[in-house]
Amino acid sequence: QKEGKVGSPETPLSDLGALSYASYWRDTITELLLQYEQSGKPVTVAEISKQTMLKVDDIITTMKDLGIVYGNRKSACIVLTEEFKEEHHNRMARRKVHIDQEKLLWS
């Protein structure tokens, strides 16, 4: 992300690696969607990719796995139910490690 390149992990992933990436993608995408929902602005998968540097295919797969995408390839919408938002909030509250990306130094 720091390099401004869209990417995905090298494959094949171990089961633990796949679980870790899926968790990261879920939380990253959900946080961004919640920001857009709060602002009232529409968002596209391409915009999510641009802001997160995640591959479009990974974003679509993650949203499908979360059960928040409705429609078809030509016309789809994202629905964040109150239950989904509450589950996300609870999961983030339980998270033991919080990383402030502004404090990371890359060499």
C-alpha positions in Angstrom: 0.0 0.0 0.0 2.8 2.4 0.9 4.3 1.9 -2.6 1.0 2.8 -4.3 0.7 -0.6 -6.0 -2.4 -2.8 -6.0 -1.4 -6.2 -4.8 -2.3 -9.6 -3.4 -0.3 -12.1 -1.4 1.9 -14.7 -3.1 0.2 -18.0 -3.7 -0.2 -20.6 -2.6 -1.1 -19.5 0.9 -1.1 -21.8 3.9 -4.4 -22.2 5.7 -3.2 -19.9 8.4 -2.0 -17.3 5.8 -5.3 -17.4 4.0 -7.2 -16.9 7.3 -5.0 -14.0 8.2 -5.4 -12.3 4.8 -9.2 -12.9 4.8 -9.4 -11.3 8.3 -7.3 -8.2 7.2 -9.3 -7.8 3.9 -12.7 -8.1 5.9 -11.8 -5.5 8.4 -10.1 -3.1 5.9 -13.0 -3.2 3.5 -15.6 -3.0 6.2 -14.0 0.1 7.8 -13.9 1.8 4.5 -17.5 0.9 3.6 -18.6 2.3 7.0 -16.8 5.6 6.3 -18.5 5.9 3.0 -21.9 5.0 4.6 -21.4 7.7 7.2 -20.5 10.3 4.6 -23.5 9.4 2.4 -21.2 9.1 -0.7 -21.5 6.2 -3.1 -18.5 4.0 -3.6 -17.3 1.6 -6.3 -15.1 -1.5 -6.1 -12.5 0.4 -8.1 -12.5 3.2 -5.5 -12.1 0.7 -2.7 -9.2 -0.9 -4.6 -7.6 2.6 -5.1 -7.9 3.4 -1.4 -6.9 0.1 0.0 -4.5 -1.1 -2.8 -6.3 -4.5 -2.7 -7.0 -6.3 -5.9 -10.6 -5.9 -7.2 -11.0 -9.7 -7.3 -10.0 -10.0 -3.6 -12.5 -7.2 -2.7 -15.3 -8.8 -4.6 -14.6 -12.3 -3.1 -14.4 -10.8 0.4 -17.7 -8.9 0.1 -19.4 -12.0 -1.3 -18.0 -14.1 1.6 -19.4 -11.5 4.0 -22.8 -11.8 2.4 -23.1 -8.0 1.8 -23.3 -7.9 -2.0 -26.6 -8.3 -3.7 -27.3 -8.3 -7.5 -25.3 -9.5 -10.5 -22.2 -8.5 -12.5 -24.0 -5.7 -14.2 -25.7 -4.2 -11.3 -24.9 -4.9 -7.6 -25.3 -3.1 -4.3 -23.7 -3.4 -1.0 -25.9 -3.7 2.1 -24.5 -3.3 5.6 -27.2 -4.5 8.0 -27.3 -3.3 11.6 -26.4 -6.8 12.7 -23.3 -6.8 10.4 -22.2 -3.4 11.7 -22.6 -4.5 15.3 -20.6 -7.7 14.7 -17.8 -5.7 13.2 -17.8 -3.2 16.0 -17.7 -6.0 18.6 -14.8 -7.7 16.7 -12.8 -4.5 16.5 -13.4 -3.9 20.2 -12.0 -7.3 21.0 -8.9 -6.8 18.9 -5.9 -6.7 21.1 -3.4 -5.0 18.7 -4.2 -1.7 17.2 -1.7 -0.3 14.7 -1.4 3.4 13.9 -0.2 3.3 10.3 1.0 6.9 10.6 3.7 5.7 13.1 5.1 3.0 10.9 8.5 3.7 9.4 9.4 1.9 6.2 12.9 1.5 5.1 
